[in-house]
Amino acid sequence: MAKTEEMTGLERVYRFLMEFIIENCYSPSVREICEGTGLSSTASVSDHLMELELMGKIEMKRNAARTIRLVGYKMVKVDDPAYCERKRCK
């Protein structure tokens, strides 16, 4: 993406989800998404999450914490403690 192009709130939320899940091995809270994307409203983040779900990009359980799953991506268990320590997977 060119530096001159601005990402929409929806794009920022999706990119943040991908980066957070890869880094932490679990999904972020709505407040963490707000902080990570610069969006100030949990309601707007929730709207973006619902839109991403309707688009088929994520799946999530309603009223349950940290249940966002990226569609088309699979988390795999790595039995290498050194790898998990580097990626903070616990």
Secondary structure, DSSP 8 states (H G I E B T S, - for coil): --TT----HHHHHHHHHHHHHHHHSS---HHHHHHHHT---HHHHHHHHHHHHHTTSEE--TT-TT--EETT--------HHHHHHHT--
